């Protein structure tokens, strides 16, 4: 496969990572340093810490996606390295989901304190999005492993 065929996806991976980096550098830092209401600070600090911690598996998953695209460019899409990359993406998505589940009580406290019940729904979005990504990566991993097994069986019979 030509090197530029996955260029669009590589650009998309970079463009997904830039806003998260900007939010982490300026948005969350500013919120942690100057909370809008100091009465909420004891609730906001665990949330900001959880968001910063979730950035680690997020960028690890983006790196694995970049490696997977590199495998596709080198015509190594059906390899164990691709299966491992999908496995890492699945584990990273599950860890993000777990982090946001652990943050849910603090989101609930903030919503109760600020009288904003819709805030709980916004807290559920990252949980469900990362679960969908984990399931999708697991399905792709299983399909890819089956394709590799079939390919190796065909090579043995020839």
WOKA-V699689 format. One record per pair of residues at least 24 apart in sequence whose C-alpha atoms are under 10 Angstrom apart, sorted by the first residue. I is the first residue (numbers start at 0). J is the second residue. If there is no record, write none. Layout:
i=I j=J
i=I j=J
This chain:
i=0 j=71
i=0 j=72
i=0 j=73
i=0 j=74
i=0 j=75
i=1 j=71
i=1 j=72
i=1 j=73
i=1 j=74
i=2 j=68
i=2 j=69
i=2 j=71
i=2 j=72
i=2 j=73
i=2 j=74
i=3 j=72
i=4 j=68
i=4 j=71
i=4 j=72
i=5 j=65
i=5 j=68
i=5 j=69
i=5 j=71
i=5 j=72
i=6 j=68
i=6 j=69
i=6 j=72
i=8 j=64
i=8 j=65
i=8 j=68
i=9 j=61
i=9 j=64
i=9 j=65
i=9 j=66
i=9 j=68
i=9 j=69
i=10 j=65
i=12 j=58
i=12 j=61
i=12 j=62
i=12 j=64
i=12 j=65
i=13 j=61
i=13 j=62
i=13 j=65
i=15 j=58
i=15 j=61
i=16 j=54
i=16 j=57
i=16 j=58
i=16 j=61
i=16 j=62
i=19 j=51
i=19 j=54
i=19 j=57
i=19 j=58
i=20 j=51
i=20 j=54
i=20 j=58
i=22 j=50
i=22 j=51
i=23 j=47
i=23 j=50
i=23 j=51
i=23 j=54
i=24 j=51
i=27 j=51
i=36 j=113
i=38 j=112
i=39 j=108
i=39 j=109
i=39 j=112
i=39 j=113
i=40 j=109
i=41 j=105
i=41 j=109
i=42 j=104
i=42 j=105
i=42 j=106
i=42 j=107
i=42 j=108
i=42 j=109
i=42 j=112
i=43 j=105
i=43 j=106
i=43 j=108
i=43 j=109
i=44 j=105
i=45 j=101
i=45 j=102
i=45 j=105
i=45 j=106
i=46 j=98
i=46 j=99
i=46 j=101
i=46 j=102
i=46 j=103
i=46 j=104
i=46 j=105
i=46 j=106
i=46 j=109
i=47 j=102
i=48 j=102
i=49 j=95
i=49 j=98
i=49 j=99
i=49 j=101
i=49 j=102
i=50 j=95
i=50 j=98
i=50 j=99
i=50 j=102
i=52 j=94
i=52 j=95
i=52 j=98
i=52 j=99
i=53 j=91
i=53 j=92
i=53 j=94
i=53 j=95
i=53 j=96
i=53 j=97
i=53 j=98
i=53 j=99
i=54 j=95
i=55 j=91
i=55 j=94
i=55 j=95
i=56 j=87
i=56 j=88
i=56 j=90
i=56 j=91
i=56 j=92
i=56 j=93
i=56 j=94
i=56 j=95
i=57 j=88
i=57 j=91
i=57 j=92
i=57 j=94
i=57 j=95
i=57 j=129
i=58 j=91
i=59 j=87
i=59 j=88
i=59 j=91
i=59 j=92
i=60 j=84
i=60 j=85
i=60 j=86
i=60 j=87
i=60 j=88
i=60 j=89
i=60 j=90
i=60 j=91
i=60 j=92
i=61 j=88
i=61 j=91
i=62 j=87
i=62 j=88
i=63 j=87
i=63 j=88
i=63 j=91
i=64 j=88
i=76 j=143
i=76 j=147
i=77 j=143
i=77 j=144
i=77 j=145
i=77 j=146
i=77 j=147
i=77 j=148
i=77 j=150
i=78 j=143
i=78 j=144
i=78 j=146
i=78 j=147
i=79 j=140
i=79 j=143
i=79 j=144
i=79 j=147
i=81 j=139
i=81 j=140
i=81 j=143
i=81 j=144
i=82 j=136
i=82 j=137
i=82 j=139
i=82 j=140
i=82 j=141
i=82 j=142
i=82 j=143
i=82 j=144
i=82 j=147
i=83 j=140
i=83 j=144
i=84 j=136
i=84 j=140
i=85 j=133
i=85 j=135
i=85 j=136
i=85 j=137
i=85 j=138
i=85 j=139
i=85 j=140
i=85 j=141
i=85 j=143
i=86 j=133
i=86 j=136
i=86 j=137
i=86 j=139
i=86 j=140
i=86 j=141
i=87 j=133
i=87 j=136
i=87 j=137
i=88 j=132
i=88 j=133
i=88 j=135
i=88 j=136
i=88 j=137
i=88 j=140
i=89 j=129
i=89 j=130
i=89 j=131
i=89 j=132
i=89 j=133
i=89 j=134
i=89 j=135
i=89 j=136
i=89 j=137
i=89 j=138
i=89 j=139
i=89 j=140
i=90 j=133
i=90 j=136
i=90 j=137
i=91 j=129
i=91 j=132
i=91 j=133
i=92 j=125
i=92 j=126
i=92 j=128
i=92 j=129
i=92 j=130
i=92 j=131
i=92 j=132
i=92 j=133
i=92 j=134
i=92 j=136
i=93 j=126
i=93 j=129
i=93 j=130
i=93 j=131
i=93 j=132
i=93 j=133
i=93 j=134
i=94 j=126
i=94 j=129
i=94 j=130
i=94 j=133
i=95 j=125
i=95 j=126
i=95 j=128
i=95 j=129
i=95 j=130
i=95 j=133
i=96 j=123
i=96 j=124
i=96 j=125
i=96 j=126
i=96 j=127
i=96 j=128
i=96 j=129
i=96 j=130
i=96 j=131
i=96 j=133
i=97 j=126
i=97 j=129
i=97 j=130
i=98 j=125
i=98 j=126
i=99 j=123
i=99 j=124
i=99 j=125
i=99 j=126
i=99 j=127
i=99 j=129
i=100 j=125
i=100 j=126
